[in-house]
Amino acid sequence: MKKVHLLLPCLALVVGAASGSMSDYSKPTLAELMTRVPANPTPHCKSSNGLPDKTCTPGKEWTTDVHTICHGGSTSLIRPPVEYTDKLKVAQIAEYDYGDVETRDYEEDHLISLEIGGHPDDPSNLWPEAHGGKYGSEQKDKVENWLHKQVCSGAMTPEQAQEGIKTNWKQYLSHVTAYKPPAVHEVQ
């Protein structure tokens, strides 16, 4: 009987770990985050056709736990504060040497999105992505939502989705643009 009692706490620990949530993420303080922002950013990164520089923004995973990704709660629980991402965006716009330095023209985006287990606040997973253009943030948002559905349906593992989005998120555009909702006809 004692063996059963010893195993129960271990089993509870395993079950608890397997059913994690976004709220389990230990958020750094704003002061800790601000130390990650380059003080004197210099141009050394190059973005090409909507893709970040793989050296500057390689992407970073936070979790591959399907339960956390699909049932762990809102990504707002782990999203970094705007004070941090705004300051990081300004520094990274300088590092990427963009001609347009208007911060409103960019989203400080997660290369591996939070919806598929991307790291919330590591600068290697964040980059200033343009809003407009053929490969802007609106198109990538559609890919992120599609990949989340793929992971949660079991059609794709978190590792596959994470690797695919950081390698070339544009490879999924045909999947998200292929579906056209039927036209709605008004009755007159």
Summary of the structure (lengths in Angstrom):
residues: 188
radius of gyration: 19.6
end to end distance: 75.4
largest distance: 76.0
contacts: 514
relative contact order: 0.15
helix: 51%
strand: 7%
